[in-house]
């Protein structure tokens, strides 16, 4: 049976997403392995440092896996998450990424499971757009999510083409890469859920993403 275009897109997107996830996990997983090897060989202060390396790397793998599950798994994974849990999950993910800061405004009202899943994807795309690091500010009210990405270096603009400009109607399939696939997936998922996304550049160093659920 031949594959339909939708099936072909789905297959390539899955392959690219898998490549992205494994790429992001290789470094902390390798650090865990190195730390365990040091523990076998060293003692005293060196062993303590190796143990700290193992703990830190294992925490990083765990945090990344949890966010990937929320981004790419079923929306139900995020259904029961309240504001505090969302905050803790994102802060844990970027705990070891010192070039980013995650801040939250007063968030009011609840979000659907689909909107929460989209939120995690947008935040990750925003980080990808901040090539030199910066602040990612998250807020929502009445079902409208607003995420602002501000470069920490005003002279270095955000990478606008990394964020939600890739959708089935604007991005050629052949152009998908492990780098831009999450932006493509985010736009695709929002479209499938009937969530309207807008991306604007207040200036070259500040990008604002607004996601409106179908109820708004």
C-alpha angles and dihedrals in degrees: 000000000000120000120249119231089255090053092047091050091048092050095049092044091052091049092051093045090051090050091051094049095047091046091053092048098047096079100051091038090052091048089053090053092048091049092052091051090052091050089058093051106035140055138190117018093355091055091050090052091048091051090051089051091052093049093048094046093046090051090051093051091048093049093048094047091051093052092045089053089053093045100044106019127077118307088240089076089072098038098100098038116121126199094271093052092047090051094048093047094052094042090051091051093053096035091104095039100084095180091069132066123191118207132178132209121208102294116205131192128014129283128220118251089252092052091050091051089050091049092059091050093049092050091052091048090049090055090050089053092054097073093174096036131254145152126318111198119196129195140149139183132174091000095307115121119203121189121180121195115197122185115232088219109056091196089059109067125215115265097249096184090062093067130073097309090109112088132148090265099047107031123072110227092228089062095063114119134168086258100056101026095094091055089050091047092048093053091044093050093048090051092050091051095046092244114147115225126195126182122195136174111222085187132337091278099045125063125182125199120192122189119191119193119223090260092065 
